[in-house]
């Protein structure tokens, strides 16, 4: 698979890792919506910590899928 390249935005180079961060954030927002819709948020003792851990897991998955 090809290595991701930097994006040029008006002379500013954006690292591919920033794209991965953004994509993981979009996926997390969708997952948060689904979890909230089904009322599963009350299952966690510390929901913000669970969301942070889920974000890291999604980010690792996105990065691993591009390698």
Secondary structure, DSSP 8 states (H G I E B T S, - for coil): ------EEETTEEE-HHHHHHHHHHHHHHHHHHHHHHHTGGGG-SSHHHHHHHHHHHHHHHHHHHH-
